[in-house]
Amino acid sequence: MPKLTPIFLIGMLTMTLAPTTQAETYPADEAAVLTVVESVGVLADLGDFTALEKRFAQEVTIDYTSLNGGEAQLMSPRALMTQWAGVLPGFDRTRHALSDVAANVEGNTATAAAQVVADHWIDEQHWRVEGRYDYRLARTTEGWQITAMTFTLEHEVGWRDIFGPAIAAAQAAPNDYLLRQQSRQAVLDFLEGLETKDMDRVNSVWAEDAVQEMPFSPPGHPKRVAGRENLVALYAGWPDNTGEANFTDELIFYPTLDPRIVFAEFRGVTHVTLTDKVYDQDYGGLFYVEDGKIKLFREYYDPARFAEAFGL
Protein backbone atom coordinates (compact mmCIF):
# COMPACT_ATOMS: atom_id res chain seq x y z
CA MET A 1 0.00 0.00 0.00
CA PRO A 2 1.50 3.37 -0.94
CA LYS A 3 2.34 5.87 1.77
CA LEU A 4 -0.18 8.70 2.26
CA THR A 5 1.21 12.22 2.34
CA PRO A 6 0.13 14.54 5.21
CA ILE A 7 -1.83 16.73 2.79
CA PHE A 8 -3.71 13.69 1.47
CA LEU A 9 -4.46 12.59 5.04
CA ILE A 10 -5.86 16.03 5.90
CA GLY A 11 -8.06 15.91 2.82
CA MET A 12 -9.38 12.49 3.75
CA LEU A 13 -10.11 13.66 7.34
CA THR A 14 -11.95 16.73 6.08
CA MET A 15 -14.10 14.61 3.78
CA THR A 16 -14.89 12.24 6.63
CA LEU A 17 -15.94 14.97 9.09
CA ALA A 18 -17.87 17.17 6.64
CA PRO A 19 -21.65 17.24 7.29
CA THR A 20 -23.84 15.54 4.75
CA THR A 21 -26.01 18.67 4.46
CA GLN A 22 -24.80 22.25 4.40
CA ALA A 23 -26.67 24.57 6.85
CA GLU A 24 -27.81 27.89 5.46
CA THR A 25 -25.40 30.66 6.46
CA TYR A 26 -25.75 34.43 6.66
CA PRO A 27 -23.25 37.26 6.81
CA ALA A 28 -22.75 38.45 10.38
CA ASP A 29 -24.71 41.70 9.97
CA GLU A 30 -27.63 39.96 8.32
CA ALA A 31 -27.69 37.42 11.15
CA ALA A 32 -27.66 40.22 13.73
CA VAL A 33 -30.59 41.97 12.03
CA LEU A 34 -32.59 38.74 11.87
CA THR A 35 -31.91 38.11 15.56
CA VAL A 36 -33.26 41.55 16.50
CA VAL A 37 -36.39 41.06 14.41
CA GLU A 38 -37.04 37.55 15.72
CA SER A 39 -36.51 38.61 19.33
CA VAL A 40 -39.26 41.25 19.35
CA GLY A 41 -42.17 38.82 19.49
CA VAL A 42 -40.39 36.46 21.90
CA LEU A 43 -39.56 39.21 24.40
CA ALA A 44 -43.08 40.65 24.14
CA ASP A 45 -44.59 37.22 24.85
CA LEU A 46 -42.23 36.78 27.83
CA GLY A 47 -43.11 40.24 29.17
CA ASP A 48 -39.45 41.32 29.22
CA PHE A 49 -40.01 44.91 28.14
CA THR A 50 -36.71 46.10 29.62
CA ALA A 51 -34.78 43.91 27.18
CA LEU A 52 -37.25 44.65 24.38
CA GLU A 53 -36.78 48.41 24.79
CA LYS A 54 -33.13 48.02 23.76
CA ARG A 55 -34.16 46.59 20.37
CA PHE A 56 -35.50 50.00 19.31
CA ALA A 57 -33.66 53.20 18.35
CA GLN A 58 -34.13 56.47 20.26
CA GLU A 59 -37.03 57.30 17.97
CA VAL A 60 -39.09 54.68 16.17
CA THR A 61 -41.98 54.98 13.73
CA ILE A 62 -44.77 52.54 14.58
CA ASP A 63 -47.45 51.97 11.95
CA TYR A 64 -50.51 49.85 12.80
CA THR A 65 -52.87 51.89 10.62
CA SER A 66 -53.99 48.84 8.61
CA LEU A 67 -55.23 47.34 11.88
CA ASN A 68 -56.42 50.34 13.87
CA GLY A 69 -56.70 53.23 11.41
CA GLY A 70 -55.33 56.62 12.40
CA GLU A 71 -51.76 57.59 11.58
CA ALA A 72 -48.28 56.20 12.12
CA GLN A 73 -46.67 57.36 15.37
CA LEU A 74 -43.14 58.55 16.09
CA MET A 75 -42.39 57.26 19.59
CA SER A 76 -39.59 56.80 22.08
CA PRO A 77 -38.81 53.19 23.02
CA ARG A 78 -39.95 53.91 26.59
CA ALA A 79 -43.32 55.24 25.43
CA LEU A 80 -43.78 52.21 23.18
CA MET A 81 -42.87 49.76 25.94
CA THR A 82 -45.16 51.55 28.40
CA GLN A 83 -47.99 51.15 25.90
CA TRP A 84 -47.31 47.47 25.27
CA ALA A 85 -46.68 46.68 28.94
CA GLY A 86 -50.08 48.18 29.72
CA VAL A 87 -51.84 45.58 27.56
CA LEU A 88 -49.93 42.40 26.72
CA PRO A 89 -49.29 41.12 30.29
CA GLY A 90 -53.06 41.30 30.89
CA PHE A 91 -53.63 38.37 28.55
CA ASP A 92 -53.40 34.84 29.91
CA ARG A 93 -51.06 34.09 27.03
CA THR A 94 -49.80 35.65 23.81
CA ARG A 95 -47.74 34.15 21.01
CA HIS A 96 -46.21 35.96 18.06
CA ALA A 97 -44.99 33.38 15.54
CA LEU A 98 -42.81 34.70 12.69
CA SER A 99 -42.11 32.93 9.41
CA ASP A 100 -40.41 33.75 6.10
CA VAL A 101 -38.10 36.18 7.90
CA ALA A 102 -35.70 37.92 5.52
CA ALA A 103 -33.27 40.81 5.83
CA ASN A 104 -31.20 43.01 3.54
CA VAL A 105 -28.24 44.99 4.84
CA GLU A 106 -26.75 47.99 3.06
CA GLY A 107 -23.94 49.58 5.03
CA ASN A 108 -25.31 50.98 8.30
CA THR A 109 -28.98 50.50 7.43
CA ALA A 110 -31.11 47.44 6.87
CA THR A 111 -34.61 46.35 5.98
CA ALA A 112 -36.39 43.20 7.02
CA ALA A 113 -39.76 41.55 6.57
CA ALA A 114 -41.64 38.66 8.17
CA GLN A 115 -45.02 37.00 8.14
CA VAL A 116 -46.64 36.87 11.57
CA VAL A 117 -49.45 34.97 13.27
CA ALA A 118 -50.26 36.57 16.63
CA ASP A 119 -52.53 34.75 19.09
CA HIS A 120 -54.02 36.31 22.23
CA TRP A 121 -55.95 34.42 24.94
CA ILE A 122 -57.81 35.57 28.04
CA ASP A 123 -60.31 33.43 29.90
CA GLU A 124 -62.20 31.57 27.15
CA GLN A 125 -61.69 34.26 24.52
CA HIS A 126 -59.20 34.11 21.66
CA TRP A 127 -58.12 36.64 19.02
CA ARG A 128 -55.77 35.80 16.15
CA VAL A 129 -54.35 38.29 13.71
CA GLU A 130 -52.26 37.42 10.66
CA GLY A 131 -50.22 39.73 8.51
CA ARG A 132 -46.83 41.04 7.54
CA TYR A 133 -44.25 43.11 9.38
CA ASP A 134 -41.83 45.39 7.55
CA TYR A 135 -38.88 46.81 9.47
CA ARG A 136 -36.18 49.41 9.01
CA LEU A 137 -33.08 49.20 11.17
CA ALA A 138 -29.92 51.20 11.77
CA ARG A 139 -26.52 50.30 13.12
CA THR A 140 -26.00 52.22 16.39
CA THR A 141 -23.51 52.18 19.26
CA GLU A 142 -25.90 49.70 20.91
CA GLY A 143 -25.91 47.41 17.87
CA TRP A 144 -28.67 47.01 15.29
CA GLN A 145 -31.88 48.74 16.38
CA ILE A 146 -35.31 49.10 14.80
CA THR A 147 -36.15 52.59 13.52
CA ALA A 148 -39.52 51.75 11.92
CA MET A 149 -42.00 48.90 12.14
CA THR A 150 -45.11 48.58 9.95
CA PHE A 151 -47.81 45.94 10.28
CA THR A 152 -50.04 45.07 7.33
CA LEU A 153 -53.21 43.19 8.25
CA GLU A 154 -54.13 40.18 6.12
CA HIS A 155 -56.61 38.21 8.23
CA GLU A 156 -58.09 38.09 11.74
CA VAL A 157 -60.26 35.68 13.72
CA GLY A 158 -62.01 36.39 17.00
CA TRP A 159 -63.04 39.56 18.79
CA ARG A 160 -61.04 42.71 19.37
CA ASP A 161 -63.07 43.46 22.50
CA ILE A 162 -60.74 40.96 24.16
CA PHE A 163 -58.47 43.95 24.77
CA GLY A 164 -60.84 45.49 27.33
CA PRO A 165 -60.39 42.82 30.00
CA ALA A 166 -56.69 42.49 29.11
CA ILE A 167 -56.06 46.19 29.77
CA ALA A 168 -58.02 46.00 33.04
CA ALA A 169 -55.97 42.98 34.14
CA ALA A 170 -52.68 44.67 33.22
CA GLN A 171 -53.62 47.77 35.23
CA ALA A 172 -54.72 45.72 38.24
CA ALA A 173 -51.41 43.83 38.37
CA PRO A 174 -48.76 46.00 36.64
CA ASN A 175 -45.85 44.33 34.92
CA ASP A 176 -42.40 44.89 36.47
CA TYR A 177 -41.59 47.33 33.66
CA LEU A 178 -44.52 49.56 34.60
CA LEU A 179 -43.76 49.24 38.32
CA ARG A 180 -40.18 50.33 37.69
CA GLN A 181 -41.39 53.33 35.69
CA GLN A 182 -43.81 54.28 38.49
CA SER A 183 -41.07 53.98 41.09
CA ARG A 184 -38.66 56.16 39.14
CA GLN A 185 -41.38 58.69 38.41
CA ALA A 186 -42.05 59.12 42.13
CA VAL A 187 -38.36 59.92 42.65
CA LEU A 188 -38.42 62.34 39.71
CA ASP A 189 -41.52 64.06 41.10
CA PHE A 190 -39.70 64.55 44.39
CA LEU A 191 -36.46 65.91 42.92
CA GLU A 192 -38.06 68.04 40.19
CA GLY A 193 -40.54 69.39 42.73
CA LEU A 194 -37.62 70.58 44.87
CA GLU A 195 -36.00 72.18 41.81
CA THR A 196 -39.12 74.15 40.90
CA LYS A 197 -40.24 74.80 44.52
CA ASP A 198 -43.49 73.00 43.72
CA MET A 199 -44.23 71.79 47.22
CA ASP A 200 -47.58 70.29 46.25
CA ARG A 201 -45.68 67.97 43.94
CA VAL A 202 -43.07 67.21 46.61
CA ASN A 203 -45.72 66.49 49.24
CA SER A 204 -47.68 64.25 46.89
CA VAL A 205 -44.92 61.63 46.71
CA TRP A 206 -45.11 60.49 50.34
CA ALA A 207 -47.10 57.49 51.58
CA GLU A 208 -48.97 58.06 54.83
CA ASP A 209 -46.45 55.93 56.73
CA ALA A 210 -43.40 57.18 54.82
CA VAL A 211 -40.02 57.35 56.53
CA GLN A 212 -36.92 59.34 55.60
CA GLU A 213 -33.68 58.16 57.14
CA MET A 214 -30.47 60.22 57.10
CA PRO A 215 -27.78 58.00 58.68
CA PHE A 216 -25.00 60.59 58.31
CA SER A 217 -27.01 63.60 59.41
CA PRO A 218 -24.85 66.02 61.46
CA PRO A 219 -25.68 67.08 65.04
CA GLY A 220 -28.64 69.45 65.10
CA HIS A 221 -30.44 67.74 62.24
CA PRO A 222 -32.73 64.66 62.57
CA LYS A 223 -31.55 61.24 61.46
CA ARG A 224 -35.08 59.89 61.01
CA VAL A 225 -38.44 61.48 60.18
CA ALA A 226 -41.55 59.29 60.17
CA GLY A 227 -45.02 59.98 58.78
CA ARG A 228 -46.24 62.04 55.86
CA GLU A 229 -47.23 65.07 57.95
CA ASN A 230 -43.78 65.27 59.55
CA LEU A 231 -42.08 65.00 56.16
CA VAL A 232 -44.27 67.77 54.78
CA ALA A 233 -43.17 69.90 57.76
CA LEU A 234 -39.51 68.95 57.21
CA TYR A 235 -39.53 70.39 53.68
CA ALA A 236 -41.92 73.27 54.31
CA GLY A 237 -39.15 75.87 54.59
CA TRP A 238 -37.38 74.76 51.39
CA PRO A 239 -38.75 77.46 49.03
CA ASP A 240 -37.88 80.35 51.39
CA ASN A 241 -34.49 79.05 52.49
CA THR A 242 -33.00 78.20 49.10
CA GLY A 243 -32.58 79.81 45.70
CA GLU A 244 -32.33 78.21 42.28
CA ALA A 245 -31.67 74.47 42.60
CA ASN A 246 -30.70 71.54 40.42
CA PHE A 247 -30.93 67.86 41.33
CA THR A 248 -31.52 66.05 38.04
CA ASP A 249 -28.80 67.05 35.57
CA GLU A 250 -26.50 64.30 36.87
CA LEU A 251 -29.22 61.90 38.04
CA ILE A 252 -28.45 58.20 37.49
CA PHE A 253 -30.83 55.34 38.22
CA TYR A 254 -29.21 51.98 38.94
CA PRO A 255 -31.21 48.84 38.12
CA THR A 256 -32.44 46.61 40.93
CA LEU A 257 -34.15 43.23 40.89
CA ASP A 258 -37.17 44.58 42.79
CA PRO A 259 -38.97 47.18 40.63
CA ARG A 260 -40.23 48.90 43.78
CA ILE A 261 -36.68 49.70 44.89
CA VAL A 262 -34.82 52.58 43.29
CA PHE A 263 -31.19 53.43 43.93
CA ALA A 264 -30.35 56.85 42.59
CA GLU A 265 -27.14 58.85 42.48
CA PHE A 266 -27.43 62.59 41.97
CA ARG A 267 -25.76 65.94 42.59
CA GLY A 268 -27.61 68.82 44.19
CA VAL A 269 -26.58 72.45 43.85
CA THR A 270 -28.47 75.35 45.40
CA HIS A 271 -27.96 78.73 47.08
CA VAL A 272 -28.79 78.84 50.80
CA THR A 273 -30.40 82.22 51.52
CA LEU A 274 -29.95 82.01 55.30
CA THR A 275 -26.16 81.75 55.06
CA ASP A 276 -25.59 83.15 51.55
CA LYS A 277 -23.58 80.04 50.67
CA VAL A 278 -23.69 77.60 47.79
CA TYR A 279 -24.64 74.07 48.84
CA ASP A 280 -23.00 71.60 46.46
CA GLN A 281 -23.65 68.02 47.53
CA ASP A 282 -23.34 64.49 46.13
CA TYR A 283 -26.16 62.14 47.12
CA GLY A 284 -26.97 58.48 47.14
CA GLY A 285 -30.65 57.75 47.61
CA LEU A 286 -32.35 54.42 48.31
CA PHE A 287 -36.10 54.64 47.71
CA TYR A 288 -38.81 52.07 48.32
CA VAL A 289 -41.97 52.90 46.36
CA GLU A 290 -45.34 51.19 46.67
CA ASP A 291 -48.43 52.10 44.65
CA GLY A 292 -46.54 55.11 43.28
CA LYS A 293 -45.80 56.55 46.74
CA ILE A 294 -42.44 56.72 48.52
CA LYS A 295 -42.52 54.66 51.71
CA LEU A 296 -38.80 54.85 52.47
CA PHE A 297 -36.13 57.36 51.48
CA ARG A 298 -32.71 56.57 52.89
CA GLU A 299 -30.49 59.54 52.06
CA TYR A 300 -26.70 59.42 52.04
CA TYR A 301 -24.62 62.61 51.84
CA ASP A 302 -21.52 64.36 53.22
CA PRO A 303 -22.56 65.85 56.59
CA ALA A 304 -19.64 68.30 56.64
CA ARG A 305 -20.82 70.01 53.45
CA PHE A 306 -24.39 70.10 54.77
CA ALA A 307 -23.35 71.65 58.12
CA GLU A 308 -21.17 74.24 56.42
CA ALA A 309 -23.80 75.38 53.93
CA PHE A 310 -26.64 75.65 56.47
CA GLY A 311 -24.53 76.97 59.36
CA LEU A 312 -25.29 74.08 61.75
ABEGO torsion letter per residue (X at the ends): XBBBBAAAAAAAAAAAABBABBBBBBBAAAAAAAAAAAAAAAAAAAGBAAAAAAABBABBBBBAAAAAEEBBBBBBAAAAAAAAAAAAAABABBBBBBBGBBBBBBEABBBBBBBBBBBBBBEABBBBBBEBBBBBBBBBAAEBBBABBBBBBABBBEBAAAAAAAAAAAAABBBAAAAAAAAAAAAAAAAAAAAAGBAAAAAAABBAABBBBBAABBBGBBABBBEAAAAAAAAAAAAAABBBBBAAAABBBBBBABAABBBBBBBBBBBBAAAGBBBBBBBBBBBBBBGGBBABBBBBBBAAAAAAAAGX
